[in-house]
């Protein structure tokens, strides 16, 4: 199945597809959790969303309670993300990312290996998948900050050059 065709639900409960959310943009898909020690990465995610957005980039946040660190409902998640971190990027509904109930989007994404060649299960909150409009996927592990040189280089490589 093409990633763009996978049905998803937004944090507001709207049924759509991954392709409709990303609208042909380069997307950094991140399984987020409000109570995680890595939650300060929201700040870098929002900064990237704002800086690279005009060039065809978006962050897609995917709240998950897979590691028991996400708030209970969509309203609480939305309020936390917007008031604590100023997050304006698209967010999906709370989504399982591992196991037999893993969302189809994550079943596909986790097939992509990281730079060391390892694919498979999500290891923790804030695992990142850079999804190109043509479906290519690059994976970055949770402790790799969104503004790490290797992430920014991958984004720059796939984005429309500024000034076009």
MIDOSE-1310 file (N, C-alpha, C; in nm, 2 decimals, decimal comma, always signed):
residues 164
xxxx	+0,08/-0,12/+0,00/+0,00/+0,00/+0,00/+0,09/+0,13/+0,00; +0,05/+0,22/-0,08/+0,12/+0,35/-0,08/+0,09/+0,43/+0,05; +0,20/+0,49/+0,10/+0,18/+0,57/+0,23/+0,06/+0,67/+0,21; +0,06/+0,74/+0,09/-0,04/+0,84/+0,07/-0,18/+0,79/+0,08
xxxx	-0,20/+0,66/+0,06/-0,34/+0,61/+0,05/-0,39/+0,56/+0,19; -0,30/+0,56/+0,29/-0,33/+0,50/+0,42/-0,43/+0,59/+0,49; -0,54/+0,54/+0,54/-0,64/+0,62/+0,61/-0,58/+0,66/+0,75; -0,61/+0,78/+0,79/-0,57/+0,83/+0,92/-0,68/+0,92/+0,98
xxxx	-0,67/+0,94/+1,11/-0,77/+1,03/+1,18/-0,69/+1,14/+1,24; -0,74/+1,26/+1,22/-0,67/+1,38/+1,28/-0,70/+1,38/+1,43; -0,62/+1,46/+1,50/-0,65/+1,48/+1,65/-0,79/+1,53/+1,67; -0,84/+1,60/+1,58/-0,98/+1,66/+1,59/-1,09/+1,55/+1,55
xxxx	-1,04/+1,43/+1,51/-1,14/+1,33/+1,48/-1,18/+1,32/+1,33; -1,12/+1,39/+1,25/-1,16/+1,39/+1,10/-1,09/+1,27/+1,04; -1,16/+1,20/+0,96/-1,11/+1,09/+0,88/-1,05/+1,14/+0,75; -0,93/+1,10/+0,72/-0,86/+1,15/+0,59/-0,76/+1,04/+0,55
xxxx	-0,66/+1,08/+0,47/-0,55/+0,99/+0,44/-0,42/+1,06/+0,47; -0,32/+0,98/+0,48/-0,18/+1,04/+0,50/-0,15/+1,14/+0,39; -0,18/+1,10/+0,27/-0,15/+1,19/+0,15/-0,23/+1,32/+0,16; -0,35/+1,32/+0,21/-0,42/+1,45/+0,23/-0,36/+1,54/+0,33
xxxx	-0,31/+1,48/+0,44/-0,24/+1,55/+0,55/-0,11/+1,61/+0,50; -0,03/+1,54/+0,42/+0,10/+1,59/+0,38/+0,09/+1,67/+0,25; -0,01/+1,65/+0,17/-0,04/+1,73/+0,04/+0,08/+1,74/-0,04; +0,16/+1,63/-0,06/+0,27/+1,63/-0,15/+0,40/+1,70/-0,10
xxxx	+0,39/+1,73/+0,03/+0,51/+1,79/+0,10/+0,60/+1,69/+0,16; +0,72/+1,73/+0,18/+0,82/+1,65/+0,26/+0,77/+1,65/+0,40; +0,76/+1,53/+0,46/+0,70/+1,52/+0,60/+0,79/+1,45/+0,69; +0,80/+1,51/+0,81/+0,87/+1,45/+0,92/+0,77/+1,40/+1,02
xxxx	+0,75/+1,26/+1,02/+0,65/+1,20/+1,10/+0,71/+1,15/+1,23; +0,65/+1,20/+1,34/+0,71/+1,17/+1,47/+0,61/+1,12/+1,57; +0,63/+1,01/+1,63/+0,54/+0,96/+1,74/+0,58/+1,04/+1,86; +0,49/+1,12/+1,91/+0,51/+1,21/+2,02/+0,44/+1,16/+2,15
xxxx	+0,48/+1,21/+2,26/+0,42/+1,18/+2,39/+0,44/+1,30/+2,48; +0,34/+1,35/+2,54/+0,34/+1,47/+2,62/+0,43/+1,46/+2,75; +0,42/+1,34/+2,81/+0,49/+1,32/+2,94/+0,63/+1,26/+2,93; +0,68/+1,26/+2,81/+0,81/+1,20/+2,78/+0,93/+1,30/+2,81
xxxx	+1,04/+1,25/+2,86/+1,15/+1,33/+2,88/+1,21/+1,39/+2,75; +1,17/+1,34/+2,63/+1,21/+1,39/+2,51/+1,11/+1,50/+2,45; +1,01/+1,53/+2,53/+0,91/+1,63/+2,48/+0,96/+1,76/+2,44; +1,08/+1,81/+2,50/+1,13/+1,93/+2,45/+1,17/+1,93/+2,30
xxxx	+1,17/+1,82/+2,24/+1,19/+1,81/+2,09/+1,07/+1,88/+2,02; +0,96/+1,90/+2,09/+0,85/+1,97/+2,02/+0,90/+2,11/+1,98; +0,98/+2,17/+2,06/+1,03/+2,30/+2,02/+1,11/+2,30/+1,89; +1,20/+2,20/+1,87/+1,27/+2,19/+1,75/+1,18/+2,16/+1,63
xxxx	+1,08/+2,07/+1,66/+0,98/+2,03/+1,55/+0,91/+2,15/+1,50; +0,86/+2,23/+1,60/+0,78/+2,35/+1,56/+0,87/+2,45/+1,48; +0,99/+2,47/+1,53/+1,09/+2,56/+1,46/+1,11/+2,51/+1,31; +1,13/+2,38/+1,29/+1,15/+2,33/+1,16/+1,02/+2,35/+1,07
xxxx	+0,91/+2,32/+1,13/+0,78/+2,34/+1,06/+0,76/+2,48/+1,01; +0,80/+2,58/+1,09/+0,79/+2,72/+1,05/+0,89/+2,76/+0,95; +1,02/+2,71/+0,97/+1,13/+2,75/+0,89/+1,12/+2,69/+0,75; +1,09/+2,56/+0,74/+1,09/+2,49/+0,61/+0,95/+2,48/+0,55
xxxx	+0,85/+2,51/+0,62/+0,71/+2,50/+0,57/+0,69/+2,57/+0,43; +0,74/+2,70/+0,42/+0,73/+2,77/+0,29/+0,80/+2,70/+0,17; +0,89/+2,60/+0,20/+0,96/+2,53/+0,10/+0,90/+2,39/+0,07; +0,79/+2,36/+0,13/+0,72/+2,23/+0,10/+0,75/+2,13/+0,21
xxxx	+0,76/+2,17/+0,33/+0,79/+2,07/+0,44/+0,68/+2,08/+0,55; +0,65/+1,97/+0,61/+0,56/+1,97/+0,73/+0,60/+1,87/+0,83; +0,58/+1,90/+0,95/+0,59/+1,80/+1,06/+0,45/+1,74/+1,08; +0,44/+1,61/+1,10/+0,32/+1,54/+1,14/+0,34/+1,47/+1,27
xxxx	+0,27/+1,52/+1,37/+0,28/+1,46/+1,51/+0,18/+1,35/+1,52; +0,23/+1,24/+1,58/+0,15/+1,12/+1,60/+0,15/+1,09/+1,75; +0,06/+1,14/+1,83/+0,06/+1,11/+1,97/+0,04/+0,96/+1,98; +0,11/+0,90/+2,08/+0,10/+0,76/+2,10/+0,12/+0,73/+2,25
xxxx	+0,04/+0,64/+2,30/+0,06/+0,60/+2,44/+0,13/+0,47/+2,45; +0,20/+0,43/+2,35/+0,26/+0,30/+2,34/+0,36/+0,28/+2,46; +0,42/+0,39/+2,51/+0,51/+0,38/+2,62/+0,46/+0,44/+2,74; +0,32/+0,46/+2,75/+0,25/+0,50/+2,86/+0,29/+0,64/+2,91
xxxx	+0,31/+0,73/+2,81/+0,35/+0,87/+2,85/+0,27/+0,98/+2,78; +0,15/+0,94/+2,72/+0,07/+1,04/+2,65/-0,05/+1,07/+2,74; -0,10/+1,19/+2,72/-0,22/+1,23/+2,79/-0,34/+1,16/+2,75; -0,45/+1,16/+2,82/-0,57/+1,08/+2,80/-0,65/+1,10/+2,68
xxxx	-0,68/+1,23/+2,65/-0,77/+1,25/+2,53/-0,72/+1,36/+2,44; -0,78/+1,37/+2,33/-0,74/+1,46/+2,22/-0,74/+1,61/+2,27; -0,83/+1,65/+2,34/-0,84/+1,79/+2,39/-0,72/+1,82/+2,48; -0,68/+1,73/+2,57/-0,57/+1,75/+2,66/-0,44/+1,75/+2,58
xxxx	-0,43/+1,66/+2,48/-0,31/+1,66/+2,40/-0,29/+1,79/+2,32; -0,40/+1,83/+2,25/-0,40/+1,95/+2,17/-0,37/+2,08/+2,26; -0,42/+2,09/+2,38/-0,40/+2,20/+2,46/-0,25/+2,20/+2,51; -0,20/+2,08/+2,55/-0,06/+2,07/+2,59/+0,03/+2,12/+2,48
xxxx	+0,01/+2,06/+2,36/+0,10/+2,09/+2,25/+0,10/+2,24/+2,21; -0,02/+2,30/+2,21/-0,02/+2,44/+2,17/+0,02/+2,53/+2,28; -0,02/+2,51/+2,40/+0,02/+2,61/+2,51/+0,16/+2,59/+2,56; +0,21/+2,46/+2,57/+0,34/+2,44/+2,62/+0,45/+2,47/+2,51
xxxx	+0,42/+2,42/+2,39/+0,53/+2,43/+2,28/+0,49/+2,52/+2,16; +0,37/+2,57/+2,16/+0,33/+2,65/+2,05/+0,31/+2,57/+1,92; +0,29/+2,44/+1,93/+0,28/+2,35/+1,81/+0,17/+2,39/+1,72; +0,20/+2,41/+1,59/+0,10/+2,44/+1,49/+0,09/+2,34/+1,38
xxxx	+0,18/+2,24/+1,38/+0,19/+2,14/+1,28/+0,07/+2,04/+1,29; +0,04/+1,97/+1,19/-0,07/+1,87/+1,19/-0,05/+1,76/+1,29; -0,15/+1,72/+1,36/-0,14/+1,61/+1,46/-0,25/+1,51/+1,42; -0,21/+1,38/+1,43/-0,30/+1,27/+1,41/-0,36/+1,23/+1,55
xxxx	-0,47/+1,15/+1,55/-0,53/+1,10/+1,67/-0,43/+1,01/+1,74; -0,45/+0,98/+1,87/-0,36/+0,89/+1,94/-0,36/+0,76/+1,87; -0,24/+0,71/+1,84/-0,22/+0,60/+1,75/-0,12/+0,49/+1,81; -0,16/+0,36/+1,80/-0,06/+0,26/+1,84/+0,05/+0,25/+1,73
xxxx	+0,17/+0,24/+1,77/+0,28/+0,24/+1,67/+0,36/+0,10/+1,67; +0,33/+0,01/+1,76/+0,40/-0,12/+1,77/+0,29/-0,23/+1,80; +0,33/-0,35/+1,77/+0,25/-0,46/+1,81/+0,14/-0,49/+1,71; +0,06/-0,59/+1,75/-0,05/-0,63/+1,65/-0,15/-0,53/+1,62
xxxx	-0,16/-0,43/+1,71/-0,26/-0,32/+1,68/-0,19/-0,19/+1,62; -0,07/-0,21/+1,58/+0,00/-0,09/+1,52/-0,08/-0,04/+1,40; -0,08/+0,09/+1,39/-0,16/+0,15/+1,28/-0,09/+0,12/+1,15; -0,17/+0,10/+1,04/-0,11/+0,07/+0,91/+0,00/+0,16/+0,87
xxxx	-0,01/+0,29/+0,90/+0,10/+0,39/+0,87/+0,23/+0,34/+0,93; +0,22/+0,30/+1,06/+0,35/+0,26/+1,13/+0,39/+0,12/+1,08; +0,30/+0,04/+1,04/+0,35/-0,09/+0,99/+0,43/-0,07/+0,86; +0,40/+0,03/+0,78/+0,47/+0,06/+0,66/+0,60/+0,14/+0,70
xxxx	+0,59/+0,24/+0,78/+0,71/+0,32/+0,82/+0,82/+0,24/+0,88; +0,78/+0,15/+0,97/+0,88/+0,07/+1,05/+0,96/-0,03/+0,96; +0,92/-0,04/+0,83/+1,00/-0,12/+0,74/+1,13/-0,05/+0,70; +1,13/+0,08/+0,72/+1,24/+0,16/+0,68/+1,35/+0,14/+0,78
xxxx	+1,48/+0,12/+0,74/+1,59/+0,10/+0,83/+1,64/+0,24/+0,87; +1,71/+0,25/+0,99/+1,78/+0,37/+1,02/+1,92/+0,37/+0,95; +2,00/+0,46/+0,98/+2,13/+0,47/+0,91/+2,22/+0,35/+0,94; +2,20/+0,28/+1,05/+2,28/+0,16/+1,08/+2,22/+0,03/+1,02
xxxx	+2,11/+0,05/+0,94/+2,05/-0,07/+0,87/+1,94/-0,14/+0,95; +1,91/-0,09/+1,07/+1,81/-0,16/+1,16/+1,67/-0,10/+1,13; +1,58/-0,19/+1,10/+1,44/-0,16/+1,08/+1,36/-0,22/+1,20; +1,23/-0,22/+1,19/+1,15/-0,28/+1,29/+1,08/-0,19/+1,39
xxxx	+1,05/-0,24/+1,51/+0,97/-0,17/+1,61/+1,02/-0,03/+1,64; +0,93/+0,05/+1,68/+0,96/+0,18/+1,73/+1,02/+0,16/+1,87; +1,14/+0,22/+1,90/+1,21/+0,20/+2,02/+1,16/+0,29/+2,13; +1,11/+0,40/+2,10/+1,07/+0,50/+2,21/+0,99/+0,61/+2,14
xxxx	+0,94/+0,70/+2,23/+0,88/+0,82/+2,18/+0,98/+0,91/+2,10; +0,92/+0,98/+2,00/+1,00/+1,08/+1,92/+1,09/+1,01/+1,82; +1,05/+0,89/+1,77/+1,12/+0,83/+1,66/+1,07/+0,91/+1,54; +1,16/+0,94/+1,44/+1,13/+1,02/+1,33/+1,15/+0,95/+1,20
xxxx	+1,05/+0,98/+1,11/+1,05/+0,93/+0,97/+1,04/+1,04/+0,88; +1,14/+1,07/+0,80/+1,13/+1,17/+0,69/+1,08/+1,10/+0,57; +0,96/+1,15/+0,53/+0,89/+1,08/+0,42/+0,88/+1,18/+0,30; +0,95/+1,14/+0,19/+0,95/+1,23/+0,07/+0,82/+1,21/-0,01
xxxx	+0,79/+1,31/-0,09/+0,66/+1,30/-0,17/+0,66/+1,17/-0,25; +0,78/+1,12/-0,30/+0,78/+1,00/-0,38/+0,77/+0,87/-0,30; +0,76/+0,88/-0,17/+0,74/+0,77/-0,08/+0,87/+0,72/-0,02; +0,99/+0,77/-0,06/+1,11/+0,73/+0,01/+1,11/+0,77/+0,16
xxxx	+1,16/+0,69/+0,24/+1,16/+0,71/+0,39/+1,30/+0,70/+0,45; +1,33/+0,80/+0,53/+1,46/+0,80/+0,60/+1,42/+0,80/+0,75; +1,49/+0,72/+0,83/+1,45/+0,70/+0,97/+1,56/+0,75/+1,07; +1,51/+0,82/+1,17/+1,60/+0,87/+1,27/+1,54/+0,83/+1,41
xxxx	+1,63/+0,78/+1,49/+1,59/+0,73/+1,63/+1,56/+0,84/+1,72; +1,49/+0,81/+1,83/+1,43/+0,91/+1,93/+1,53/+1,01/+1,98; +1,65/+0,97/+2,01/+1,75/+1,06/+2,08/+1,81/+1,15/+1,97; +1,79/+1,13/+1,84/+1,84/+1,22/+1,74/+1,75/+1,34/+1,74
xxxx	+1,80/+1,45/+1,78/+1,71/+1,57/+1,78/+1,67/+1,61/+1,64; +1,55/+1,67/+1,63/+1,50/+1,71/+1,50/+1,60/+1,81/+1,43; +1,67/+1,89/+1,51/+1,76/+1,98/+1,45/+1,91/+1,93/+1,44; +1,93/+1,80/+1,45/+2,06/+1,74/+1,44/+2,11/+1,76/+1,30
xxxx	+2,24/+1,77/+1,28/+2,29/+1,80/+1,14/+2,25/+1,70/+1,04; +2,24/+1,57/+1,08/+2,20/+1,47/+0,98/+2,05/+1,48/+0,94; +1,97/+1,52/+1,03/+1,83/+1,54/+1,00/+1,81/+1,66/+0,91; +1,88/+1,77/+0,94/+1,87/+1,89/+0,86/+1,92/+1,88/+0,73
xxxx	+2,03/+1,80/+0,71/+2,09/+1,77/+0,58/+2,00/+1,69/+0,50; +1,93/+1,59/+0,56/+1,83/+1,51/+0,48/+1,72/+1,60/+0,43; +1,67/+1,69/+0,52/+1,56/+1,78/+0,49/+1,60/+1,87/+0,37; +1,72/+1,93/+0,38/+1,77/+2,02/+0,28/+1,78/+1,95/+0,15
xxxx	+1,83/+1,82/+0,15/+1,85/+1,75/+0,03/+1,72/+1,73/-0,05; +1,61/+1,71/+0,02/+1,48/+1,67/-0,04/+1,39/+1,79/-0,06; +1,42/+1,91/-0,01/+1,34/+2,02/-0,02/+1,36/+2,10/-0,15; +1,26/+2,18/-0,19/+1,28/+2,27/-0,30/+1,38/+2,38/-0,25
xxxx	+1,48/+2,41/-0,33/+1,57/+2,52/-0,29/+1,50/+2,65/-0,26; +1,55/+2,72/-0,16/+1,49/+2,85/-0,14/+1,51/+2,95/-0,25; +1,42/+3,04/-0,27/+1,43/+3,13/-0,38/+1,36/+3,09/-0,51; +1,30/+2,97/-0,50/+1,23/+2,92/-0,62/+1,09/+2,95/-0,61
